[in-house]
Amino acid sequence: MLAERQQWWETGVRYQMYHALALLTVAWVSDRKKGPLVNLAGLAMFAGTLVFSFCLYAMSLTGWRVVGTVVPIGGVLLIAGWVMLALAARGFLSDRPPGTRSSSLT
């Protein structure tokens, strides 16, 4: 039982760390490409991290498995955040100022 609780805790920490870095990416994209989609991506990732990781922390600390029923909601929010970030950033590399060249080997 202790090993299982430790695994829940480590999973929560891992996903919190990954999505903290993802939120830095959201901020970077938001600075360069304005729009509501990138803001929604950040909000979804933030809310998803709170729900996903903190429910895992609660399960780990209390042992109440019923809290685990909420974890997938956080996962769906994280996935939605990634999808919105990808949609917001599409064409990001092709939005170069006129006169700049793309790097190529030819």
Backbone torsions as a table, in degrees:
resi	resn	phi	psi	omega
1	MET	NA	-40.1	180.0
2	LEU	-64.8	-40.0	178.5
3	ALA	-63.6	-38.2	179.1
4	GLU	-66.1	-42.3	178.1
5	ARG	-64.0	-38.9	178.3
6	GLN	-65.3	-38.3	178.2
7	GLN	-64.5	-41.5	176.6
8	TRP	-60.1	-44.6	-179.2
9	TRP	-61.8	-46.8	-179.1
10	GLU	-63.7	-37.0	177.1
11	THR	-65.0	-43.4	177.7
12	GLY	-61.2	-43.7	179.3
13	VAL	-64.0	-44.0	-178.6
14	ARG	-60.9	-47.7	-179.1
15	TYR	-69.0	-32.3	176.5
16	GLN	-65.8	-41.9	179.7
17	MET	-65.2	-47.4	180.0
18	TYR	-57.8	-42.1	-175.1
19	HIS	-82.3	-17.9	169.1
20	ALA	-66.3	-42.2	175.7
21	LEU	-66.7	-37.6	177.8
22	ALA	-64.3	-36.8	177.8
23	LEU	-67.0	-30.9	172.8
24	LEU	-65.7	-37.4	175.7
25	THR	-65.7	-40.6	177.1
26	VAL	-60.0	-43.8	179.4
27	ALA	-63.4	-40.2	179.8
28	TRP	-64.7	-46.2	178.5
29	VAL	-64.9	-40.3	-179.4
30	SER	-62.6	-34.1	179.1
31	ASP	-68.4	-29.3	-175.3
32	ARG	-101.3	-23.5	-177.7
33	LYS	-140.1	102.2	-177.0
34	LYS	-75.6	150.9	176.5
35	GLY	158.6	157.7	-177.7
36	PRO	-70.9	-26.2	-176.5
37	LEU	-65.5	-40.0	179.5
38	VAL	-69.0	-33.8	176.3
39	ASN	-67.5	-41.0	176.7
40	LEU	-64.8	-35.9	177.3
41	ALA	-61.3	-44.9	178.5
42	GLY	-63.9	-41.4	179.1
43	LEU	-64.8	-42.7	179.6
44	ALA	-65.0	-41.0	178.8
45	MET	-66.9	-40.7	179.2
46	PHE	-63.5	-50.0	179.9
47	ALA	-64.6	-40.6	179.3
48	GLY	-63.2	-39.6	177.8
49	THR	-65.0	-43.4	178.2
50	LEU	-59.3	-50.0	-176.7
51	VAL	-67.6	-50.7	-174.7
52	PHE	-64.1	-59.5	-174.3
53	SER	-67.7	-43.7	-174.1
54	PHE	-74.1	-25.6	171.5
55	CYS	-69.4	-38.2	175.8
56	LEU	-65.3	-37.8	177.0
57	TYR	-63.3	-43.4	-180.0
58	ALA	-63.2	-41.9	177.3
59	MET	-62.0	-41.7	-178.6
60	SER	-65.3	-41.0	-176.7
61	LEU	-78.5	-32.9	-174.9
62	THR	-103.9	-27.2	-175.2
63	GLY	81.6	3.0	179.6
64	TRP	-77.3	107.0	-178.5
65	ARG	-71.0	-19.8	-179.4
66	VAL	-62.4	-27.4	177.5
67	VAL	-63.6	-26.7	179.7
68	GLY	-63.6	-17.0	178.9
69	THR	-71.3	-17.4	-179.4
70	VAL	-90.2	-21.7	-175.7
71	VAL	-54.8	-43.4	179.8
72	PRO	-60.5	-27.3	176.4
73	ILE	-63.0	-43.2	176.2
74	GLY	-62.6	-39.7	178.0
75	GLY	-62.8	-40.4	177.9
76	VAL	-64.7	-40.6	177.5
77	LEU	-63.4	-39.1	178.2
78	LEU	-64.4	-44.8	178.5
79	ILE	-62.6	-43.3	178.1
80	ALA	-61.1	-39.3	177.8
81	GLY	-61.9	-43.4	178.4
82	TRP	-64.5	-41.5	179.5
83	VAL	-63.8	-45.3	179.5
84	MET	-65.0	-37.2	177.0
85	LEU	-63.6	-42.7	178.2
86	ALA	-63.2	-42.1	178.7
87	LEU	-66.7	-38.9	179.8
88	ALA	-67.6	-32.4	-175.9
89	ALA	-93.2	-2.9	-178.6
90	ARG	-61.4	140.4	-176.7
91	GLY	74.4	7.7	-176.8
92	PHE	-61.2	-44.5	-179.0
93	LEU	-74.4	-25.8	179.8
94	SER	-83.6	-8.1	178.7
95	ASP	-87.7	60.7	179.4
96	ARG	-92.5	151.9	174.1
97	PRO	-63.8	149.9	179.4
98	PRO	-59.4	143.9	177.2
99	GLY	92.5	-7.2	177.5
100	THR	-95.1	148.5	-177.9
101	ARG	-102.6	147.8	173.0
102	SER	-83.9	149.3	180.0
103	SER	-77.7	129.6	177.2
104	SER	-147.6	162.7	-178.4
105	LEU	-84.4	-11.3	-177.0
106	THR	-96.1	NA	NA
